Amino acid sequence: MTTTKPTTSRPNVVVVFGDEWRAHNVGYAGDEVARTPRIDRLAEESIDYTQAIAGQPICCPSRASFLTGQFPLQHGLYLNDVELTPTGPTLAEVFQENGYRTGYIGKWHLHGSPEGHYERRAAFIPPQSRHGFEYFKALECTHDYNQSAYYANDDPTPRYWDGYDAVAQTDDALGFIGEGAAQQPFFLMLSYGPPHFPLQTAPDRFRTLYEDVEIPLRPNVPDWAVQQAVRDLRGYYAHIAALDECIGRLLDGLDSDNTIIVFTSDHGDMLWSQGLEHKLNPWEESVRVPLLVRAPGREPSVSTQLFNSADLMPTVLGFAGLDIPTTVTGSDLSVSDAGPATAFLCAPAVYTSLRRSGLEEYRGVRDARYTYVRTLTGPWLLYDNVDDPFQQHNRCGDPALAHEQQRLEKELQWWLGRLGDEFLPGDHYLRRDGLEHFFEVNEPLGFSGTDQWTSPNVRGRHFSIDTALSAIQAHEDARLIVDDLAPRALASETPMHGRRSIRLLAMAEPHRFPRAALEELDERLLALGERSIDYSTSVALPAWPPSVRLTPLGDHHSTGG
């Protein structure tokens, strides 16, 4: 516990974070392509936590951990689009109880969509669902950064940020900071949507910076994905350059003598490393995030403490000198050398990109050198991140690292015991919590891999009712089976039809797919045997149609500001 300070002497606190921002894509971390001079200057003045981890690297679980100081199976958000119902004080509520003005601006993604079909992503967020934030200009979730809606406090009428939303959100943050700053300390979270895809929608002047620049790729990007990775990274870096300018303006508007500034991200992104497109995976590109903390009276330094998403709440409270609620499980890393020896990794259920890539639920640990991950069937991945920083050599089961694997397994068992995590099949948690109907836990199954690992979900290697419709359409025998038992199932104008499977069609129109017919269809498809193993085409892609994920330079989505 820390000692509470008098209101008049308490520091202001700003937490600014992007979405899908990888730890290595900033200049101060050695990325010569990233244009981040303002963030680099912040790094020179901050504690740089070089071992910061998003323990379940996807939006809602990470954000819920930020606000509760708990891990996914504790706060209940181990899927996207589940509503947060905290069991203890949230980060904002603690600041509010200690006399702070509290504000939140940007992407929220904690109100949830209980029907499981993103239905609340544009809905008004009522006061009881804001968890201690008084000033509130936010939207549940949007990826249209140039026509970005939000709700202002208690007004249920949607409004729109002017131009590229991060610019207008920064302006609004500066207004919040200036309002009443002399009378009352403030706590602000500024949540930017970029650099999350769509990747080609930053303002033109940032996108043109990368039109002709050589984009070096991480060596774990397979040859078949090089062209896509280069195109995606051009847009990704453009978003980052735009956000750096925004963060620079934010820093210029702060009283650096009495303000704690935290810069981080909710998780990273694969961007075709390991041949994978997005996040939720246990590899470095997905789990590693930047974390800088500039605090009055604290000298700039480099910390190798293992930070996890659940540590944000206690760490911020620690820097602010406020008491940490007993419901918090994370560690206060404002204290040097505090925290556990490993960071806990988890995916309690299989959904979205895990299903599309044929991966399984997992638990794991990461320390300063090694990453160790197991699935329900046993140990799966072991990497030496010092000798093999791009994780190209899976050492799981290697006799030379048997001692380390045993040590890491003990660490994992310690975490499972500490968190009361029984590591049960994901379906158990989905049934328990009534989440089996969610779209993302029923997405098509694919398979993936490289020369040193393959996806463990064997079903994804076969045709089934979980195979993407596009893959069935491309295979004559599979198409004939479906046409025979479910006529017209493959012909549809339904939005996102290419992201669907027979299972999803049956959930939407159960009268067309009686259980017996569905079981027969699955059995006949499985009898076709394994699909051809081509990692460039066998992942159930795209996660989003190209028209959504990619937008050509100079089109109507672009802005000059």
Phi, psi and omega in degrees: 000145178254167182269130180288133181268157172300148184305317186295338184255002184284144180283152167288159182222129174234125173248116179244131182214145174263178182244125181070036180263114183282148186299326187272356183263054171220151182300318184295341177269005175104004179278110183281348179271326181294128178262091184227053184296326181288318177294325178297321177294322176300320180299324179295339183254005192237170164276121181261108178274098188280352180242045180274133189231141166262105190297326167236097195280074171205163197304293191297314178303317180295315182295321177296322176295321177304316188275336185252340186071021182239168180265162192308313181288349176274313180274348171095353180260082173255002170239161168286153171066029169258140182285135178281125173233088188298149177258003179203181180299140175272171180303314181293322181295325177295315178297318180300316180294341180257022171086015181268145161286136181240138181219147176222132182225129173116215184284130183260291174062041176226003180276333174079160176231091189297340176281348176081017183230035175064020191290343180257007185296336177248013186274155174297138181257112185288161184306320183292347179259011182259352167054047172103357178269119180278307176275122191217110174232093192208165171228149179306304181193131169214151174241015174259093188281354181249356170217066194260118181275162173199165173245139182258107176054241186263008180276117182280007178271124180292141174240175182228134174294145181281117177072213179295120196298327182298327179293311181292324178295324176294318176302316181294321177298319178296324176295318178298318181297320183284342184278110175070021184296330183284336184267333190209134177293157182231154171235123183231134168248125179246110189250101179279146175284312176292164003276020173306145177302156010288138195270353183245038186236012173291160177306147186307320186294338175273325180291324179294337177301333188245009181300317187242010181281138174291129182253103177289139181255152172294141186295351178269011171275119182292158184304321184291344183256003187300311184298316179295319181296317179298316180297315180296317183293329176302313179290323179298313179295327178295316175302316182298317179297320178295318180292325178300319178296318178298315181295325176299316178295322178298314180297323179295336182267004182258150171278099186294341181283342184219034180223129170273127177243129178241130175239127181201195175214159179285333178185176177261210183198140182289318181049044173081000166299143185060015181073020184243149191269322191236231191234202178077354181270161183273005181283161188304317183300330182273320188267336184278134180228155173286150173208114175239138174229115173257118186229138178304133178083359179251127181286146174301142182197173174246126180246135175257015175300142182275103182267137175235165184305322181292347180276349184298311183301305181295328180291316178296317178296323178297315178297327181278351179078029181251154181292146182259126182300152181289344178283350182283133178258335181292174186251147176276101182267014169288344176268124181301138176068009176279168176101163182287172183281344181221161172256139185271131178247142180201153166216091186295335178225159182261120180205172179039242188294335175296315178294315184296335181261001180073027179267173185235169172301145183214163168225151180194178175222154176223128173248193185295344182239321191243151167242128180229130184222139174230153172255185180297334181273353177136185179304140186235308184231142171213120181234142168266102188283353175272306179284337184226068189295340180259010173051056180259357183227101179286116184260013180298125182084000179287121181304330181294338179244021182301319180297316180294320180297319178296318178298316181291327175297320177295320177299317179298316179297325176299315179297315181300319178293317181297322184268358183064032183266112182278356181051058178270164175304145182303327180300329178300313181291322180296317177294316181302320186260006177065041184245011184296339184274354183298138182306313190290338178275000178238013180297162181302150176264137171231197172213161188206178178156181176220193178293341186243359173205154175226155181296136186278345183281102185296326181301327180295344180273356182243157169289140180197183175289354177261001179284142178303139181302325180298323179289323177293318179299328183278353182245117189302311183295318179295320180296319180295322178298314181293318179298328181288315186266337181220072182305140177070004180295330184272355180253113183203147173255012182299133175305141180064024180304323180292349178261015187246170178224174175300322179302315181292323176297319180294325178293325181283326183227070186298334179294337179275345186228077174303151185307315182299319180292322179294318179295320178294319179298317179296316181297318181290324177292316179300328181294345177290345178088192183290145173285160177297139184270098176223100187297341180284342184232352190266348170291140181286082181250164357274157174296321173226149179302148180306328180294337178268316187282328184234137178227126184299151179298136173088009182272190188291346180281344187281154174226163180264000190257000000 
